[in-house]
């Protein structure tokens, strides 16, 4: 039987990089966003009030159906004892995760939101002959201002993930949450990964941080955003200047709520005395 953990957090913040690293461990399965989160929401909708079937499906059956999604989806990973399922939705589903998988941990990757917007904008500009499904119409994709505003809406790529993570960070199950900042992951990957292993209570595996392999070109092309899930072979800091106008960069730089740990039981990897610590 698999032991499940979850990867969530913000887009363009290292979740695919983290998965590529974890995949090196032969006992682990990890990857880009899976469809299990969407299936989970779909089944729950059909089982809940408002559905014609809600009245005939009790809570125990709902648990069995939802747990069965994970077992069925990962049935072909019988050789993997630990599965990390990735979906930004999981940040908003901690009560259900805690009930279905009491030992499960959620690893949330974060990054200064201004740099997230910068990263997505770079991908958009790198594909100038593609309209990308990230934006619904010409009004949304008109300029960098409309693009960032669209992405930041509470039901869109960045805004939803940010709001869901904030809910989890200040929620009653925050102690099952580990926050990893993208900058720390790229600066000190081994230190960060050792803390991840401690958090999920697994024995350490020697990773090779200079020979990673992960790409999903078909998925990215279907979205119209080439390179969205491509991981560089070597974990390293990529210094650059932002391409966002200064006012936009400042606007989104002020959204890093996880820097204030005073009102949350979440675990946050921080850099202290030149070492990563929880």
N, C-alpha and C positions, 0 to 999 in steps of 0.2 A: 504494500500500500504506500502511496506517495505521501510525503510530508510537504504541505503547501505553505509557501510564503508569497508575498505580493510586492511588486514594484510599481510605484505610482509617482505622484508629484507633478512637476511642471514640464511642458514640452521643451525640447532643445536644451535640456539640463543634465544630460548624461545617462539617462535610463538605458539607452541602447548600448552605450559604452560599458556601463556596469554589467549588462547582460552578456556582452561579448567576453568580458573578463570571467564572469561566473561560468560561462559555457566551457571554459578550459578544464574545469573540474569534471571528471568523468561521472561523478555521482549526481551532478546537477543538470537540470534543464532550465534554460532561460532564453528569452528572445524579445523581439519587438512586441508592440501591442497585439494581444490575442483577441479573438472574438468572444471569449468566455464572458467578459463583462457585458457585452451587448446581449448575449444569450440570456445571461442572468436577469437583466432588466426586462427582457421580453417575456420570460417565463413568469417572473414575479407579477408583471402586469396582467397576465392571463389568469393568475391565481388570486388576485386581490379584489377588494370591493370595487364595483363598477364593471367587472367582467361577468359574463353569464355563468362562468364556472366558479367564481369566487366563493359562492355559498356552499359548494359541495367539496371544496378542498380545504382541509383543516391545516393548522400550523405544522403538525408533524409531517404531513404529506408535502407541504411546501419545502420543508427542510430537506426531505429525501430527494425531491426533484432538483432542488438547487445544488445540493451536494453531488448528485448524480451527473450534473453537467461537467464538473471538474474531473470526476473519475472517467467519464466517457471520452471527453476531449483528449485526455492524456493517457488513454489506455495503451497507446502504442509506445509509451515511454516507460515501459515496465522495468527497463534497466537503469532508470534514474530514480534514486530514492528521494530526492528533493526537487521540487518544482517551484520555480519563481514565475508566477503569472503576472504579466505586465498590462496595466490599464489605468489611465488616470481616473477612471470611475471609482476605483477601490477606495480612494480617500474619502468619498462620500458614503461608503458602505461599511464603515468600521463596525457598527453594531451587528450587522449580519455576519461579517467575517469573524468577529469575536465569538459569536454563537456557533457557527458552523465549524470553525477551526480554532479552538481555544489556545493552541500553542503557536498559531501563526503570527508572524511579524510582517509589518508593512514598511518597506524602505522607500522613502520619498526623496527623489532627486530635485534639487532646487537650484536657482540661479538668479542673480539680479535680473529683474523683469526687463529692464532696458536692454540688456544683452540678449535676452530671449527675442525681443522684438527685432533687434539688430540682426540676429542670426536668421530669422525667418525672412526678413527683408532682403538679406543677401541671397538667399536661395531663390526668392521671387525674381530678383534682378538678374540672376544667373540663367533664368529661363525666360527671356524676353518675348519668345514666340509662343508661350503657353499661358493660358488664362488661370490655371490651377483651380481645383475645387475648394480651396481654402476660402474663396470669396464667391458670393452668390451672383453678383452682377457688376456692371461697370461702375456704379456709384460706390460700391464697397472697395473696388480695386483702383479707383481713380488716382490717388496720390498716396505717399507714405503716411500722411495724416489719416486718411480714411481707412487705409489698410490696418494701421495700428489700432485705431478706434474700433474697427470691426473685430479684430482678434481679441480685444480686451473685454468685449461684451460677455456677460455672465453665462451665456449659453454657447460661447464659441471657444476656439482652440485654447487660447491662453486664459481668458476670463473664467471659464468653467473650471479648469484645472486649479487656478489660483483660489477660487472660492471654495472648492471641494477640499483642498489641502488646508485652508484656514479653518474650516469646520472641523476637520480631523485634529488639527494642532491644538485647538482649544476645547476639544470634546472629552467625553468621559473615558475614551479608550486610547488617549494620546500616549499612554505608556507603552503601547505596542508599536509605536511609530518611531522610526529612525530617520532623521533628516540628514541628507548628504549634499553639501554644496559642490557644484560642478568644479569650481576653482580648486577646492581642496582635493577632489578626486584626481584632477589632472596634475596637481603639484606633488601630491604624496600618495600615489595609488596603493602602495603596499600597506602603508599605515592605515589608510581608510579601509581597505579590504580586511585587514586583521580585525578591526573593530566591527565590521559587518559580520564576520565569522563568529565573533564573540556574541554579538547580538542575537544571531539565529542559532547559537549553541551548536555549531558544527566544527569538527576538527580542521585545522588549517591545511590548505593545499598550496603548494608553491606555484604561483602564477608567473607567466612570462609576459611582462607588460610591454615588451617591444615587438611582439609578434601576434597581434590580434587579427581576427578575421570576422567581419560581419558586413553584409550588404543585402538589400532587398530591392533591387532595381525595378522589378515588375510592379511591386506595391507602390513604390514612389512614382513611377510613370503613370499609374492609374490615377493618382492624386494630382498629377501635373506638377510635381515638385521633385525633380531629380536630385538625388544625393541626400534626401531627408534622413535616411537610416544608414548611410555609409559610415563605417568606423575606420579611422586611420589605423595603420598597423601598430604604431607606437603611441603609448599614452604620453602626452606632452602638452605643456601650456602653449596656446597659440595666441601670442600677443598681437593686437591690432587696434587701429583707431575705429571708432564707431562711424557708421555711415548715416546715422539718424541725425536730424537737425538737433541742436543743443537743447531747445525747449522740450522736444519729445523725449530725449534721453533723460533729462532731469525729471520729467513727469513720471516716468516708469521706474526710475531708480529708487523712488520712495516707498515701494510696495513690499519690501522684504520683512514681513512681520515676524519671520522665524528668528530674526536677530535678537528679539526680545523674549527671553525665556522666563520672565517673571510670573506669567499667568498660565503656563503650560507644563504638563507632565511629560511632554514629548522628549525624546532623546535627540540631541543635536550634536553632530561631529563638528568641533571647533578646533582651531589652531591655537595651542597654548604652549609657550616656551619651546617653539620650534618642533612641536609634536602634536599629532592629531589625537584628540581625546573626546569622549562623550561627556 
